[in-house]
Amino acid sequence: MSRIIKSSKVVEERGDSLIKKTNNREEEILLKNAKKKYDEIVFAARSEAEKIIKSGHKERESILNIAYREAENISNKWKDKGYQEGIKSGHTEGYDDGYEEGRRDSNILIDEALEIKEEYIKKKENLYREVEEDIIHLVLDISEKVIYDKINEDKEYITSLVLKGIESLNTTENLIVRISKEDYDIVEMSKNKILAKASLVNDLEIKVDSNLSKGDCIIETNKGSVDVSIDYQVNEIKELLNNILHSE
């Protein structure tokens, strides 16, 4: 049983207790009228609050706003009318008690509906974050597959990778390029082509590194080395995106 339904039973019991406050016939009639209007306030708030639970996600917020406005309108309407009736009969206290009780308990229902709305919004935000993270991982997986397919299909890709790595160094030193056994023949045959494009480099020594896989490339200089391997670059992108995700 929902919290809203439980609350409605509590407020109904409170409303019934109002009638027992006096034995005066005129006051009893006035209190019954107040109880009737009180029930209308509670029923409107309860009905609209229940709709929030049963309705679709997109309708929940608008229904909540409608529930709140309707409860306010009913409260204001019957407060004015009940007060005037009370003045005519000379007994306003009984009605005011009934009205205030009904208004207070209808607000309880509205507060609970607001709590449901907040829970829904939190769940929606969490879902968006989960979906966003899944999409980013999916894009990375697809991109990684496309890159490796490109390496396998385009034999000159490793040559372009070596050249871009050399250009990023901006040096005139003699360089050592370490690559995998699978890529060695292609790079060795393209050595003169690489030197022609990398005009600042004096000489280039190409070596096989058994620790490297296809698509890996490490360029060494006298000052240190730089890793321009595909795996290294993909992992850097993954780390960057993960940092962005977890920093939000």
Helices and strands as residue ranges (DSSP letters): H 3-19, H 25-54, H 57-89, H 93-153, H 157-169, E 175-179, H 181-189, H 191-197, E 204-208, E 217-221, E 224-227, H 230-247
